[in-house]
Amino acid sequence: MFSILRAIWTVFLHLFRRKVTVLYPEEKPRIPPRWRGRIILSRDPDGGERCVACYLCAVACPVGCIALQAAEDEYGRRYPEFFRINFSRCIFCGFCEEACPTCAIQLTTDFEMSEYYRHNLVYEKEDLLISGPGKHPGYNFYKVAGLAIKGKDKGENENESPPVDVKGLLP
Amino acid sequence: MEDKKLITVYIEDKPYRVKPERSMLDACLTLGFDLPYFCWHPAMHSVGACRQCAVKQFRDENDKKGMLVMACMTPAAEGVRISIKDPEAVEFRSKVIEWLMLNHPHDCPVCDEGGECHLQDMTVMTGHVYRRTRFKKRTHRNQYLGPFVNHEMNRCIQCYRCVRFYNDYAGGRDFGVFAAHDNVYFGRQEDGVLQSEFSGNLVEVCPTGVFTDRTLKAHYTRKWDLQTAPSICVHCGLGCNVIPGERYGTLRRIRNRYNGQVNGYFICDRGRYGYGFVNSERRIRHPYYVTCGASGEKEENKLDEGKALPHAKSLLQGAKGTIIGIGSPRASLEANYLLKRLSGPENFYAGFSGRDFNLVRRIISILTGGPIRTPTLKEVAEADAVFVLGEDVPGAAPMLGLALRQAVRQKPVEAAKKSGIPVWNDYAVRMAVQNDKGPLFIAASAATRIDPLAEGVFHGAPEDIARLGFAVAAAIRPDAPAPQGALPEAAARLVPLIAARLKTASRPVIISGTGAGSMAVIGAAANIAKSLLESGKGPGLCFVVPECNSIGLGLLGGKNLKEAVAAARQKRADTVIVLENDLFDRLSAPEAEALLAARQVIAIDHLPNHTVSMAHMVLPAAAFAEGTGTLVSNEGRAQRFYKVYVPGGQIEESWRWLAQLLAATGGAEFFTLDDVDRALAEEMPVFGGVPAAAPPADFRMSGLEIKIPRQPHRFSGRTAIHADVDVHEPKPPVDPDSPLSFSMEGFDGRPPSALISRFWAPGWNSVQAVNKFQSEVGGQLHGGDPGKRLIEPASKGPSLSYFTGIPPAFKRAWDKSLFLIVPLYHVFGSDRLSALSPPVAELVPSPYLALNPEDARDFTAREGAEIRLLIEGVSFRLPVRFDASIARGVAGFPFGLPGLHGVELPAWGRIEVKMSGWAEKSAGREWGEGEAGDV
């Protein structure tokens, strides 16, 4: 009997505590910046697509919800011909972001992705690609990779010497 | 019982029994230890250049200090004591890899080698994780190396494997190492197409991404995403084992599949890059029947799912006379067998042209009838004397050419061995051998790419080649029939030399085949082998056959295709079923047209061609990577190839179409490949080994219910690949014909050798993982190499008698414009299927006619001048090419190049010079141009 009264009393005391419940969606909750929400593909500081279609996100994905195909422009720069994420399978684990060597794939704070039909959760590249660099403003993979692309010849990277003259005999 | 010849070595103080005459690296890998290496390659042995395989060696069990040695340069001798885990050795190896990585670019995400990179694997294995150097990286400019190989020189770690393979192993001459010290550059003297027909192996030999597959780059996929299955190359008769890889419904690449007895570690570029036809836009994907439209033109009516069989059945049941079946040497054994069942043995015609049929028949009668053994490719590479009779080996069967390049080293290497140099010490052996070569003799119609290796070469007409062969046989054993009259002087000089070399050799091999188009040449080769056998040798007799299942079809039997033409002309054929065959390749155009003029023609094929364009009904057949079946190689080895992926549309294996037709028309019922193979083995004892060529479909690894997966365990995108079409994942296709599944789930250990879909082991993502699948390095795969030899020499019974039928010496025609036209072969072009692949098509030479310059002078002084060639009423317009190796009175015709088919060679042809009044047309067959479906 006493324990019941004590329980009622405890509940009654809660009337005077600070409210935890948020009246979503009228009131938006605060989402921490490292939240793992909707996935995007970002661009490098020069505006080029960051994704080089290395397939590491796809292989890291534990549910296999990322599919893509690599293609190459006429200067040898890699990009994904198509890039598909099936968000109806995604578990937002963030492994793809960790695996990405070019900071291209990033998880954002957006979680409001409900749909009535599952197929509306299949995002293609045009749905994923944003126009900015996202969380990593400075990084440009092609400035440190050894490949030559349009506007950057061999030896023009950070930390690279000019190409070797194969016919030279100097030490 | 333990082999007495084994010795004991100690690794980490534990005794192990290993074979002597090996290096310690070899021994460690054979025993299953993980020891990093770069410059060592199991086929090219040790040079000790990269310093990566350092281990600690101890004098005895009391020696605690030890010394660092390179395992690859340390002989495995009795009592050798090493430690791989010694801290000093571990640190040394991690420092070496740090040096190697100094200049290695930050490229892995955009590098095609990533995920199957030996450098990645070894870096992880040694534990080097962080780049400490702040200095600048050296860079290199790349070269254009042709349509097959991509060059990215920045990634090079200077292991020298590429030059050692390309120049030392494969005999290339247009590739090398340039510059000095840390600037060394591996490439060509200038940009250009790599000339060796083995250039594609650089992709697998290079431990990192300097050389990568250029055709894969066009539709790049990582190794872990490729669905793969064991397969057999279909571009020549040797039956090399390959691994095709598929992604998103298209074939992405071909990789070598190790088979110790057949192709070993390498395949040729025709096999590696000839896969493009499978992805062709022009593929037949749906069955259709042809009707006559209102205005008289042809209309193709597509048949929906399930409608093809009733239609075909109604055609067959409505046949007003005989149904004849025409088989194909490029279709599987099962398809040919079921066609034979469907048409009945008396109406089954092997799909060879008249002459090829007789040649293959003779080869089979020699192989099955006699006590002479046909060697495997590995045995050819170990031969110590070789005589090639009438065959352009590198052109017709490139991998046999690579085997011959190794065979000429056997004798000098044995000499080096006698002076105490171990075979694995590659550089020392090369220094000892220098340019010495073992005996190789070549008699061919024209110069071949291995002529520079030969001790003696004879170029002449097929008659003279055959006479040389008969003379050699007679010189070895006087009771063998000798040719009457004199040989050409060049040949006569060679006879005693060849006979002496073959007689003194311990493992002589005679190579011949259908290439010369001469029965006498094959008979002469058999005579030499028999004469050697009677002088107490165990000779090998190896025949080159033109197509991947020539021997299988030959063993299956069937009548000559010419008889089918005769039957059609006498109106004895009402319905003709053509299996994966273009009759215009095999017969002259009037003959093929006569045969296809039957009331009903059903063609089963995967690409449109002239025959398909004349068919009344077409069934879409699976290409090699889309179906399961068995092929019989030139050594009589039955080998199973497996469906790599399920193709789109209504494509089925030919044998499945035929099995369904057979059942629909009231014949026997076959549901799976095993049913067909069992029936085949029961019906024909020669095929008794076919079911044993690979495990049956109900095979499971011991005690397990699960199948063996085609997809790697890291296969990605399973829930996204089809999501754009349907968000519900489709059920994986069922495979009733094999113990393999279209899935990433299943048995993840080491499967039986015939079912190895990829070489991968934990920590070994690159192709170097093959070490983990072999019972010893460079030896057979665990459980024996795949395939089952159907033909073994009869130990008793009637011995083959000597062939007589020696042709008279070749005499020039009295008429100076008449020439004996002989076929010439090209690695790229002579095989029609691979030439349909775009990168290979780039390298197919344009048609020409090769003439001796002396002869050509009668017509024109200028190379490239156009002439008209008439062979048996078929006219070709071709530019002249001067070739001093061709005998006078003989002309070389590059058979199989675009437009150059439809004649049986050798044959007499008339050459006419250009006259006014000729229509200006490009080179090629005059009547053949612009024909529908002429591919």
Interface residues (C-beta under 8 A of the other chain):
Chain A: V52 A53 C54 Y55 L56 A58 V59 C61 V63 G64 C65 I66 A67 L68 Q69 A70 E72 R78 R84 I85 N86 S88 R89 P101 T102 R118 H119 L121 V122 E124 F141 V144 A145 G146 L147 K154 G155 N157 N159 E160 S161 P162 P163 V164 V166 K167 G168 L169 P171
Chain B: P105 H106 D107 C108 P109 V110 G114 G115 R134 K136 K137 R138 T139 H140 R141 N142 E152 N154 R155 F178 A179 A180 H181 N183 Y185 K217 H219 Y220 T221 R222 W224 D225 Y248 R714 F715 S716 G717 R718 T719 A720 I721 A723 D724 D726 V727
